[in-house]
Amino acid sequence: MLELDTEAFEALVVDELDRLPDEMVDGLDNLVFVVEDRPENGTLDTLGLYDGVALTERDRYGFGEMPDRIIVYREPHLAACETLDELADEIHTTLVHEIAHFYGIDDERLHELGWA
């Protein structure tokens, strides 16, 4: 299992966010990115989570709403990767996957597109 402390992992997440295309991130509104060690259930099978209401599902969403969250789980990523390059690629894929959920793209469509 790859080892990386929380600070270094967060820096890698920020680097991968910076590498995403402008078209993908320009529409992100009222959204925060969070790094946590593991999901609440303790599994190593979940790499990330979109916690919010997808754009396609929003009705009267607006000012004063708590921000949606994209959570990137550190320990599952480290368990799944053997090198830093592999880790960066996996974080990138997780970010794209969870951002797609923000835009209302479901897992089935993500599988079709090769992002799941």
N, C-alpha and C positions, 0 to 999 in steps of 0.2 A: 504494500500500500504506500502510495506517495505521501510524503509529509510536507505540510505547509501550514504555518501559523495563520491565524485569522487575519492579521494585518496584511500579510503578503497575498493571501487569497483574495481579500477585498480589492487590493491594488490590481490584481489580475482581472477581476470582474470589471473594474473601471476601464482598464485597457481594452477589454473586449467590447464594452459599451461604446467606447470611442471609435472602434473599428466598424461599427454597424453603419449602414448607409443612411444618409440624411433623410431619405424618403421614409425610412422605417421609424426613425425616432422623432421626426418633426411633429407628428400627430399625437405623441404621447402627452396626455394632459391629466393633471391631478393623479400622478402615478409616482410611487417611490420604489427604489430598488433596495432590498434588504438581504444581508447575508446572515444565515443562521447555521448552526452546526448540523442539526438533523431535524427532520419533521417531528411533530409532536408524538407520533406513534413510534419513533425511534428507528424506522426502517432505513436501510441503505439503498432501497430501490427507487426512491423518488429524488430526482436531481433538482427539480424546481417546482414552483407553484405560482399560478396567477390567482390572487385573492382580490376579487372585485367584480364589477359589473361590466361586461363587454360593451364596447361602443354600440354594437348592433342591438343590445338589450336595454339601453338607457332610454328612459322616458323623460322624466323631469329631473334630470341629474344636473347639478350645477353648483353654484357658490355655496360654500359651507359644508359640502360633503367631505367626509374623511377620504383621504387619497386611497386609490387602489394600491395594491402592493404586488411586486414580483419578488418572490423569495428564491434565492439561490442557496442550496444546501451544500455546505463545505465538505463534510465527512463523506457523503455519498459520492461526490465528485472525486475525492481523493482515493476512495476505495475502487472506483471504476477505471482509474488512469494509472499508467506506469511512468509517464514522462511529463515534463512541463508542457511540451508542445501538444501532447495528447490532451492534457488538462485544459489548455487554452482553447483548443478546438471544441471540447465538450462543453465548456462554459459558453462559448459562442453559440453553439447549437441550442443549448438550454435557453439562452436569452432570446434567440429568434423564436423558439417554440412558445415561450411564455408571452412574449410580445404579440405573437399571432393570436393567442387567446384574448388579449386585450382588444384586438381588432375584430373579434368574433369568429375567428377561424377555429374549427373544432379539430379534435385529434384525427378523425378519419381523413379530413382534407390535408392535414399536416403529413400523414403517412403517404398520401398520394404525391405530395410535393417533396418527400424525402427529408422532412424536418422533424420526424418523430422517432 
